[in-house]
Amino acid sequence: MATGLDFAEYVQEKLSGAGKIRIKKMFGEYGVYCNDQYFAAICDNQLLIKITEAGKKVIPNCPTAPPYDGAKSMFLIEDLENRELLEKLTLVTCENLPKK
């Protein structure tokens, strides 16, 4: 099931305190960028954030799942209401991903 634009925009709004959040349509789903750095995907109406060691400290025991068959697993974010945690995880993740 492809993600609807309404859900993608909802996620974008929830992450907005972390920086300039942009969603980009990709293969029927969405890539999520913070300050022009790709860090997450929205697939099947679920938010998945790249796993980093720093992120594991922010959200220990978070379930993981691949965004699509054959992809690396990512954090599967089940609680989209905790804006503070989402913003912190976004910031920590982006700080710890390789820079372009």
Secondary structure by P-SEA (a helix, b strand, c coil): ccccaaaaaaaaaaaccccbbbbbbcccbbbbbccccccccccccbbbbbbcaaaaaacccbbbbbcccccccccccccccaaaaaaaaaaaaaaccccc
